[in-house]
Amino acid sequence: MNIQNYINGQFINPTQNNWLDNYNPAIGEIYGQIPNSTKEDVENAYEAAASFFPKWSQTSLDYRSKILLKIADLIEENLADFAKAESIDNGKPLSLAIEIDIPRAANNFRFFGHAITQFSSESHESVGLNAINFTLRQPIGVVGCISPWNLPLYLFTWKIAPAIAAGNCVIAKPSEITPMTAYLLGKICIKAGLPNGVLNIVHGLGNQVGEAIISHPKIKAISFTGGTKTGAHIAKIAAPMFKKLSLELGGKNPTIIFEDCDYEKMLATTVRSSFSNQGQICLCGSRILVEVSIYEKFKNDFIQKVSELKVGNPADELTNIGALASKEHLEKVKSYIDIAENDRGKILFGGKKVVVENCENGYYLQPTIIEVFDNQCRLNQEEIFGPVVTLMSFKNDKEALFLANDTKYGLSATLWTNNLERTMNFSQKLETGIVWVNTWMMRDLRTPFGGQKDSGLGREGGFEALRFFTETKNICIKYK
């Protein structure tokens, strides 16, 4: 199936009529083509967005809210089609797309459709000075949103919804690896009555379309989710141009397990937090740190549970682990497994490619557990972003905290303990943007999302996202 760019409310071919192959990772075959767009296509999208921004920015909050809520309803009405497209495009189990990805995408629009009606300005009376200050939060203008391939529609809408809710017009680039649900979203926006030019979706490569967006002199803000190296490149270009930047980048998240945890709940959740979506979630706990008193028990039980996971066709409802998103990514992940022994690691389970019946050319890999003995090894310091976790023991709280923080990343951490003092101590001292205690991936869309250190810049979610997509202006009035 061929897809097109969505610019100014219409589906159009790329200006140079060049195309990229789109692969189904479950079978390793081409199943369509997408636009190989250029700077010219981005410029066309910008002209459409800029021409409508003055009108869109002045629309009422109720009007914007109703359109966002209608988009949410239409995504839910077409959930089966969206989920199927997401699974085919990404390789994730269809059940995961049905239960998590597509409902969350709908919820993103619904949440910000409501949130914008509650997003208020502040005022401050200067008592005794006969003055009042009030703060406006005005739309920025044309903004760029660039999203990754691991949670395609989920993270695409996480950026677009607050941007248009706040009154901006958007140029959005989905990953060229997983473009299909972004294309379907354009159709939904037309049905929902989103005015032409408010959302423009340009498909293509990062070094062409992405580069054109981040370097465009009149695109005033960039929201990006992806790798830390790419985030650094974006910052290098955008920061001297004084663009607003939101960068949600990599992670090497610790799962810290103490003896006093709820063991069975911890074990089941840790399997999920390690290998959900083939480990291709920036929040997956890829470094598992276990108190030495229960280390051997956990190791044996964890291996047993992971061995029961089924690697298979994403369309099979019994599949737990589907295909990795691309052949290139499969090879990258496999290269880390191949260096395990040279990196002071011992493969405890998995590590091999999997041949799935009727999907022999698909990009499948066993869930992999590697025991390591040095936190500075590459397996513990570099983001692998696949179904690979490491195990390491610790002796006490001090060592656990040191190991957890001993990385350049700082996105999330998961702590398993029933000790209140330890919970409060670790919550404050863990160098991460998110801490989960006795749970994982429990998200409230009102809360800020983002990381410390090399895991990013700024925060998304709730009013934080609406603040990012607006400019703050203070007005002071003196009166008699």
N, C-alpha and C positions, 0 to 999 in steps of 0.2 A: 504494500500500500504506500503510495506517495503522499506526502503531506506538504503543506505550503506555509509560508509566512502569513501572519495575521497582522495586517497593518491598516490603520484607519478604518477598522470595521470590516475589512475584506480579506479574503484569502487570495494571495498572489504568489506567483513564482519569483525566485530570486532574479535580480536584474541581469545577471550574467548567465542565467539559465544553467548553472553548474549544480551538481547534486552529489550527495554523500550516501553511501550504502548504510542501511540500518539493519543490524543483526538481531536475530532472536537467539539469546545466549543459551537457551535450553537445548537447541538443536544445532547451534553453530552455523546457521544459514541466514542469508540475506532475505528479508521479508518485505522490504520497501526501501524508499529513498526519501531523503530530507534535503531541504535547501542548503547549499554550500554558500551561504550569504557572505556579503562583503561590506566594506565601509559604506558603500553607496546605499545598501539596504538599510543600514542603521541610520543614515542621514534621512532617508525617506520616512522611517519610523519617527525620527526626531521631529521632522516638519509636521507630521500628523499630530504628534503629542503636543508640541508647542502651540500649534494653531488652536487647539481646543482647551488648553490649560486655563486661559482667562475665564472661560465660561464655566468649566468644571469646578474650578476653585471657588466659585461664587454660588454653587448650588447649595441647597439647604441640607443640613445633616440628615433630616428625615428622608429626603430623596435619595441620598447616597446609601443610607441604611437599608432602604427598601430594595435597592438593586442588589446590594451584597447579600441580603437575606434570600432574595430570589435565586441568585447564583448558588447559594448553599442548598436550597431546596432542589434545584435542578441536578446538582451533582448527586444528591441522595437518590433522586428518581432514576438516575442512570448509573447507579452504583455498580451493577453487574458489568456493564460495558466498560466503565472506567477501570474496574479491578482486573478484568481480563486483559485489557490493553497494557496495564501496568505490569502485570505478571509476564506477559509475552516480551515486553520491552526490556524489563530489568532482570528477569530470571528468578524473582522472589516467588515463594509459594503463593498460589492464588488465594488460599485461606488467609494469609497475612494481609494481602491487599484488600480483601473483603472486610476483614475485622478491624484493621488498624489504618492503613494508608488512606483509603478513599474517605472513610468517615471523618478522619482527622482533617483532610482537606476541606470538606464541607464545613466542619466546625470552625476552621480558621476564618472562613468568610462570615459565618454566623456570629462568631465571637466579636470580630471587629465591626460587623454591622451594628451590633448593640453597643460596643465600647465607644464608638465615635459619638454617640448621643450622650455619653456620660463624661466625655473628655472636656474638662472645664478649664477656663482661665482663672488666674488668681488676681486678687486685688488686695492692697495694703494701705490702710489709712495711716498717714503720718500725723499722729495726735499732737496737737499743740503747734503744728507747723502749717495748718490749713492747706494740706496737700494730700492727694491720693495717687497711688501708683496702681496701674493695672497692667497685666501681662497678656499679650496676644500670642497665640500659637497659629501661625499662618502656613499654608502649604508652601513647599519649597519651589516647585515648578516641575520640570521633567527629571525623573529619577531613573536610575538603572538598577535592575534586579537580576542577579546571576545565581542560578541554583545548580546543585550537583545531581549526580545520577543515582545515588543510593536510596533516596526517598523522593522520587521525582515530583509527584504532584503535591505531596505533603509539604515539602520545603518550598516549592514554587509558590504555592498559595500563602505560605507563612510570611512571605515578603510582599506579594502583590496586594493582599487584602488590606493590611494597614496603610500601604502607600496610597491606594485609591480612596480608602475611607477618609484619609486626612486631606483629600482634595488635590493630590498630585496626579499627573499623567505619567505612565510607566512605559519604559522600554525593557522588556524582559527577555533574557536568554536562558532557555533550559539547556541541560547537557545534551550534546549531540549524540550521546550514547542512549539516552532515554527520552526522546522527544514526543512520544505519542500522546500522552495524557495532556501535555501542554497544548497540543494541537486541538484535542477534544474540548479543552477548556475554552478556547476561542469560540467554538460553536455554541457552547453554553452561554457565553457572554452576549452573543448576538440574541439568543432567545430571551435572555433576562432583560434586554433593553439597555445594556451598557452603551453609552454614546460612543460613536466612532472617535478614535484617537485617544481614549482614556487608557486603554491597555493595548500595547503593540508587542507581538511576540516574534522575535527574529531568531531563526534557527541557523546553526553553523558552528564552526570551530572557535575555540577560545582565543587562539592567536589571531583571529580575524574579527569575528563579531564581538567577542569579549573585549579585545583590545580597542576596538572602535568605540565601544560604550564607555570604557573607563577613561579614555583619553579625549573624549568629546568635550570641547571647551564649554558647552552650554548645558551639559548634564550635570546637575549640581550635587547629586548624592549617589553613592554606590552602596548597595547591600549585597554582600557576597558570602556564600557558603561553599567551602571546598578545602583544598590542601593548604598547609601553612606556607609552602614555597610560593604558590600562586598568590596567596594573600599578601606576602611581602612584595611581590612584583606589582600588585595593584596599588599598594600603599606608596610605593616608590614613584609611581606615575601620578596618582590622584592627590596625594598630600601636598605637593608643591602647587597644585592647582586649587587648593583650599576647598576641596570637595568634602562633604560630610561622608564619613566612612563607617560602615558596620561590617566587621569581618568575623565570621564564625568559622573557625579553622580546625586543625587537627586535635586529636586527643590520644593519650596513652593512659587510660583511666584505671586506677587501682580499685580492686574489690578487696576490702580488708575484713578478714574473718577471725573473730575471737571465739574462744571456747564457750563463753556464756551466751552464745546466740541461740535462736530457735533453729536447731540444726536442720530439720527436714524442710522447713520453709526456706532456709538459706540455700540448701542444696538445689532445690527445684528452681529457685529464682536465679541462682548463679549459672545454671545450665542455660537458661533463657538469656541472661544478660551477657553471656559469652558468645552465643551463636545465633541469636535472632537476626534475621535478614542476612544470613551467611556471615555474620560478624561485621557487616558493612553498615554499621551505624556509628556515628562519631561518639556516641555515649556508651558503647559496649565496654564492658570491663575486661580489658585485654591482659591486665597484670593481676593475677590472683595471689594475694598475700595471706598466709594462713598461720595462726598461732601454732607453735611447734608441738604443743600438747595434743592437738587433734590433726596434725598435718598428714600423717600416714593414713588415718581413717578417712579423712576428706579425699585424699588422693585416690584411694581405692574406690570409694563411693562415687566420686566424680567421673572417673574413667568408666565405671559401670553404666552410669546414667547417660553419658555421652555416647557410648557404644550402642545404645538403644535408639539413637536418633536416626531417622531414615533420610538418606540423601537420594533425591529422585526428581522426577518430572514435576515442575512447579504446578501443573494442572491437577496432579494427583492429590486428593484431599488428605492422604496419609503422609505426604511429604513434610518433613520438618526443615530440611535444608535444600534449597533449590540450587540453581546455577549461579556462579559469579557473573558479574554484569558484562564482562568482556573477556576476550581471549588474552589481551594484553594484561588485564588486571589479574587474571588467573596465573599467568606466568610470573608476575611480580610477587604475588603472595607465595607461590611455590618456591621462588628463589630464597625467601627468608627461611622456609622450612629446610631447604637444602644446606643452609649454612649452620644449622642448629648445633651439630657436633663440634664444629670449629669455633662456635661462639659460646662454648661452655654450657651447652644445652643437651638434654637427653629427651628424645621423643618417646613419650609414654603411650600415646595413642594417635592413630591417623597419620596424616602427612602425605597421603597418596591421592593421585587423581582417581576419579570414579567414572566408570563407563555405565551409563544408564540405558536400559533396554529401550530401543526405539528412539533414543536420543544420544546415539553413540558419539556424535561430534560436539556435544554440549560441553559447557565449561564447569565441570563438577569437581569438587574437592572434598575429601573427608574432613570432618571437624578434627582439629589437631590440638593436642595438649603437649606442651614441652616443659620439662622441669629445668629450671636454671639456678645457678649458684652465685651469680654476680649481677647485681642490678644495673651495672654499667654496660652490660652486653647489648649488642644491637637489637636483639629480640625484645629487650625491655625498654629501649630508649627510642626506637624508631616506630612510627605508625605503620602497621602492616595492613590494617583495614580489611581483614578477611576472617575466615573461621579458624583463627589461631590464637590460643591463649598460653600464657606461661604461668607456672606455679613456683612459688618461693615461700619458704617459712620465715617466721620472725620469732624472737624470744620474748619481747615485752612491748609495752606501749611506745616507748621512746624509739625503738628500732622500727616498729611498724609505721610510725609517723614519718620518720626519716626516709624510709624506703618509698612511701607513698608520694612524698614531695620531691624525691630525687629524680626529676625529669624536667625537661624544658617545657612540657605541656602542663596545662592546668584547667581542663574542661570540667570533668566531673569525678566524683569518688563515691563509692558505695561502702558503707560501714555496717557490719553485722555485730551487734552487741546489745545486751540488755542492761549495761552499766550506765547509769545516767551521767555520772561525772565524766566518764570516758567519752560519752556521746557529745557532751557540751565542749569538752576540751578539743576533741578532734574536729568538731564542726567549725570551731573558730580557727584552728591552726592548719587545717588542710588548705593547700594553696590551689583551690579550684573554685570555679564559678557556681558549681552545683554540688551539694552533698545530699545523698540519699541515705537514710538510716533505716535499716531493716526493710527495705523495699528497693525497687529499681524502676526507672522509667515512669514513675507516677508524676504526671504533668498536670498542672493547673495553668491554664492559658493566661491567667492574670499575672503570673510570676515572671520575673526577669530571667532571660536565658542567655548564656554566653560564658566565656572562659577567661582565665588569667594567663599570664606569660605568653607563650607562643600559640596558645589556643584561641586567641582572637582579640578583638577590639570592639568595645561597645556591648550593648545588650539588645536582645530582641524580646518580643512578647509583651502582652498587656499594654499599659500606658507607655512603657519604655519604647515600644515600636512606634507609637503615635508621636512621642516626643522626637524620636529620630527623624521621622518624616515631616517634621514641621520646623519652621524657624521661629525663634522666640524673640519677641519685641516688647520691651517695657516702655510704658507711657506714664509720665508724671505730669499731673495737672495741679497748679497752684491756684487757690481761690481765696477770696476775701471772706 
